Amino acid sequence: MEQAVVSRIAVTRNQAKVSVPGVPNQPGIARHILGAVAGARIDADMVVQNVGKDGKTDLSFTVHRSDCARTVELLRDQVLPALGAREVVGDAGVCKVSIVGTCMHRHVGVASKMFGTLREGGIQAQMISACETQASVVIDEKQMELAVRSLCEAFALDPQAAGIDSEMRHNSGIGNVTEWPKVLPC
């Protein structure tokens, strides 16, 4: 019997998205911004940079929700003036949902299936990241339960066996990651 490509769904709650639009597109900008964040002992995750045609770039990353206001203030007061950037925007109402599996990069269409499933549920991916073993999206936290249920169905993971109902209601600790199903197949 062939093992499923996607073996579990992981959710990281208590996330915030920080976006810095319109910074100069030049080498070292990401290091300058993220270096200041790291210097303040704030952990940045899921970094996405988009380069525009106007010589500007947009940089977005996630931080723990409790660090959102401090990150925005740090960048607004100490970093952006030196860069000539327009603004910094924080959104503390997001979570990260990931499909996780083995050698996903060898199976064409897995990420596309994830994005199609989210689209069918009316769920907008705000950020996307992928590697060999997972594909992750940052979404509005209000859509977390719908996203997890839809992805469990799409990838034939049993939400009842995984205890999703009780997990969704009771497991909201700071920085926690919840995965379904609980036990990985061998």
Order of alpha helices (4+ residues) and beta strands (2+ residues): beta-alpha-beta-beta-alpha-alpha-beta-alpha-beta-beta-alpha-alpha-alpha-beta
